[in-house]
Amino acid sequence: MSNEVSESFCQEIVKQYEKDNLQRPVYVIQEHHASHLHWDLRFEEDGALKSWALPKPPPKTEGQKRLAVSVPDHLLEYALFEGEIPEGNYGAGTVTIWDKGTFETEEKTPKKWILNIQGEKLQGRYCLLHFKPKEKNWLFFKLSKKTQ
């Protein structure tokens, strides 16, 4: 199996979905039934979707921490994709949208991204924290409400 989604499959997504239909900046989590069930966490940045794979369901409450493994960026149109990734492609399996909405960046450094997510399921302040240099592993967790 290839490590990349085929170019022709990517072009089909671009043809099928119109990125102008997206609320911006894009936030989406896709439930992905591939070789292992996981959730793909995506945020729009620089015209693409920065992406992480969560092996466990996304955290809805404070105190729940989830491993988030950085994966290659995706096209913006991919935020609208639900369906089958064909066999022979990286990530072959069924994809459904688990949550979607927008977000605001509160703070961003190379090792930490604090976001205010406005999704249908996830809402509030969340953090992505990079915990090993030059590794793909991050932590994703909900923060307490900011007090003024």
Protein Blocks (a to p, Z undefined) as FASTA:
>chain_A
ZZbdcfklmmmmmmmpcfklpccddddddddddfbdcddddddeehiacddddfbdcdfb
ghiacdddddddddfklmmpgcdddehiahiacdddfbgcddddfbdcfkbccdddddfk
bgcjdddddfbghiabdcddddddddZZ
